[in-house]
Amino acid sequence: NLEEAKQQYAGEWLAFSVTEEAPTGELFGHVIAHNADRKELHRELRGKKVKQVYVTYAGPLVKPGYTVVF
């Protein structure tokens, strides 16, 4: 599932192909690509001609000690 992939590739960007969504919202599928650099991940996806994929970051979006206000 997606949460296990995030644990496995902590601190990296993931391209996740969703094959199933549980009623609880849990996502199942597989990792197509992963990279610490978001631009490199997108470059790889373009090279593979991937059209439908969920891209997410496997870590905190805001560094510890920082605050974000919207």
Residue pairs with C-beta under 8 A, 6 or more apart in sequence:
1 26
1 27
1 28
1 29
2 14
2 16
2 18
2 26
2 27
2 28
2 29
2 54
2 56
3 26
5 14
5 16
5 31
5 58
6 14
6 56
6 58
6 59
7 58
9 31
9 34
9 58
10 58
10 59
11 36
11 58
11 59
12 34
12 35
12 36
12 57
12 58
12 59
13 34
13 35
13 36
13 37
13 38
13 41
13 55
13 56
13 57
13 58
14 31
14 33
14 34
14 41
14 55
14 56
14 57
14 58
15 31
15 32
15 33
15 34
15 41
15 44
15 45
15 50
15 53
15 54
15 55
16 27
16 29
16 30
16 31
16 32
16 53
16 54
16 55
16 56
17 29
17 30
17 31
17 32
17 52
17 53
17 54
18 27
18 28
18 29
18 54
19 28
19 29
19 30
20 27
20 28
20 29
21 27
21 28
22 28
27 54
29 54
32 45
32 48
32 50
32 53
33 41
33 44
33 45
33 48
33 50
34 41
34 58
35 41
35 44
38 57
41 55
42 55
45 53
45 55
62 68
